[in-house]
Amino acid sequence: MGYKVEFPKDLQNSIFYNAIILGDIDYWANAWFPNHDGYITKKFYEKVQKIGYIVKAGGLQGYMASKDAIEKYNIKSLEDFKRDEVKKTFDRNKDGKADLIACSPGWPCLDITKHHIKVYGLKQHINLVSTSSYEASLASAMGAFKNGEHILLYTWLPNWIIFKLKPGKDVMWINVAEIIPQNPKERR
């Protein structure tokens, strides 16, 4: 089209939303709505326009764990992580709690996992492993999985981890026992 563009930048969500408002960036293809609605301000709508979709129907997000452990311990939902044998199976740091690879600080998906830990009474049963680099945490989990350790993670589709750990073969999705929305207005 005749435009000369720079190589794409990989930015954290909070940095992007500020950069686009300031005019430092023209385009971003990594927004997840309504997940990212918390980043949106009045200034955003004054300067930015949402256009098109990469995944119009939305992405899938949730919890995945090692398939063989899910089958061995009959894990159906996060509620099962209250069982001692399940916690021990996913306890990578040996503190008596299952370790869950969670999103990076500041990401809305970390708020989702924190909400689930709280409302489902899982604080004594699951550690949220949240680092400044979700990608590095996934790479570490991938290495642990290849070494025969069981992993538990929060992820979404599309995401590179799904192409490395095949759902139904290596990992499986697990549910929450019942859906309790974060927003009290959404509760019935």
C-alpha positions in Angstrom: 0.0 0.0 0.0 3.0 2.2 -0.1 3.5 2.6 3.7 6.8 2.0 5.3 6.3 0.4 8.8 8.7 -0.5 11.5 9.0 -4.0 12.9 6.1 -4.8 15.2 6.6 -4.0 18.9 5.6 -6.5 21.6 4.1 -4.5 24.5 2.5 -5.2 27.8 -1.2 -4.3 27.8 -1.0 -1.3 30.2 1.9 0.2 28.2 0.0 -0.2 24.9 -3.1 1.5 26.1 -1.1 4.5 27.3 1.1 4.6 24.2 -1.9 4.6 21.8 -3.6 7.4 23.7 -0.3 9.4 23.5 -0.1 8.8 19.7 3.1 6.7 20.0 1.5 3.7 18.3 -1.0 3.6 15.4 -2.3 0.0 15.5 -2.4 -3.0 17.8 -3.8 -6.4 17.1 -3.7 -7.8 20.6 -6.8 -6.4 22.3 -9.1 -8.8 24.1 -12.6 -7.3 24.6 -14.4 -7.4 27.0 -11.4 -8.6 29.0 -9.4 -5.4 28.3 -12.4 -3.0 29.0 -10.7 -2.1 32.3 -7.9 -0.4 30.4 -10.3 1.8 28.4 -10.7 5.4 29.4 -12.6 8.4 28.0 -9.3 9.6 26.5 -9.0 6.2 24.7 -12.4 6.7 22.9 -11.4 10.3 22.0 -8.3 9.2 20.2 -8.8 5.5 19.2 -11.2 3.5 17.2 -11.7 -0.3 17.5 -11.8 -1.8 14.0 -12.4 -5.4 13.0 -11.7 -8.6 14.8 -9.0 -11.3 14.7 -11.4 -13.8 16.4 -14.9 -12.3 16.0 -16.6 -14.9 18.2 -14.0 -14.3 20.9 -11.3 -16.4 22.3 -11.5 -19.3 24.7 -9.8 -18.9 28.1 -9.5 -20.9 31.2 -7.6 -23.5 33.1 -5.6 -26.4 31.7 -3.7 -29.2 33.4 -1.8 -32.3 32.5 -4.1 -34.9 30.9 -2.6 -37.9 32.7 -3.1 -36.3 36.1 -6.7 -35.2 35.3 -7.5 -38.8 34.4 -5.6 -40.4 37.2 -7.2 -38.2 39.9 -10.6 -37.7 38.2 -10.2 -33.9 38.2 -13.4 -32.2 37.0 -13.0 -28.6 38.3 -10.9 -26.3 40.4 -12.8 -27.6 43.4 -10.8 -30.8 43.0 -7.6 -28.9 43.9 -8.8 -28.9 47.5 -7.9 -32.7 47.6 -4.5 -33.4 49.1 -3.4 -35.9 46.4 -4.3 -33.4 43.7 -2.5 -30.5 45.4 0.6 -32.6 45.9 0.6 -33.7 42.2 0.8 -30.0 41.0 3.0 -28.7 43.9 6.2 -27.7 42.0 7.7 -25.7 44.9 6.8 -28.3 47.6 4.8 -25.9 49.9 1.7 -28.1 50.0 -0.3 -26.1 47.4 -0.8 -26.7 43.7 1.1 -24.2 41.6 -1.0 -22.4 39.0 0.8 -20.5 36.2 -1.2 -17.3 36.1 -1.2 -14.2 33.9 1.3 -11.3 34.5 0.5 -8.6 37.1 -1.7 -5.9 35.6 -3.4 -8.2 33.1 -7.2 -8.7 33.4 -6.8 -12.5 33.3 -4.9 -12.3 36.6 -7.9 -10.6 38.1 -10.0 -13.5 36.9 -7.8 -16.1 38.6 -7.6 -14.1 41.8 -11.4 -13.8 41.8 -11.7 -17.6 41.3 -9.2 -18.3 44.1 -11.2 -16.1 46.5 -14.8 -17.0 45.7 -14.1 -20.8 45.4 -12.2 -20.9 48.7 -8.9 -22.0 47.1 -6.4 -19.7 48.8 -5.1 -22.5 51.1 -4.9 -24.9 48.1 -3.5 -23.1 45.1 -0.6 -20.7 44.6 -0.9 -18.2 41.8 2.5 -18.1 40.0 2.4 -14.6 38.4 5.6 -13.2 37.0 6.4 -10.1 34.9 6.8 -12.5 31.9 3.9 -14.9 31.3 5.7 -16.2 28.3 8.7 -17.1 30.5 6.4 -18.8 33.0 4.8 -20.8 30.2 8.3 -21.8 28.9 9.2 -23.0 32.4 6.0 -25.0 32.6 6.7 -26.5 29.2 10.2 -27.6 30.4 8.6 -29.1 33.6 6.0 -30.9 31.5 8.8 -32.3 29.2 10.6 -33.5 32.4 7.5 -35.5 33.5 6.1 -32.9 36.0 2.4 -32.1 36.0 1.4 -28.5 35.2 -1.6 -26.3 35.9 -2.0 -23.1 34.0 -4.4 -20.4 33.0 -4.3 -19.7 29.2 -6.4 -18.7 26.2 -6.9 -19.5 22.6 -5.2 -18.6 20.3 -2.0 -18.8 22.2 1.3 -20.5 21.2 1.2 -22.9 24.2 -1.8 -24.7 22.6 0.4 -25.6 19.6 3.0 -27.1 21.9 0.8 -28.8 24.5 -2.1 -30.4 22.5 -5.5 -30.3 24.3 -6.9 -33.8 24.6 -3.4 -35.3 24.2 -1.1 -33.5 26.6 -3.4 -31.3 28.6 -7.1 -30.9 29.2 -9.4 -28.0 30.0 -10.9 -28.0 33.5 -13.9 -26.0 34.8 -14.9 -24.0 37.8 -17.6 -25.6 39.9 -20.1 -22.9 39.2 -19.8 -19.5 37.5 -19.7 -16.7 40.0 -19.1 -13.4 38.0 -16.6 -10.8 39.2 -19.1 -8.0 38.8 -21.8 -8.3 41.5 -24.4 -6.8 39.1 -24.0 -9.9 36.9 -24.8 -12.3 39.8 -28.3 -13.7 39.8 
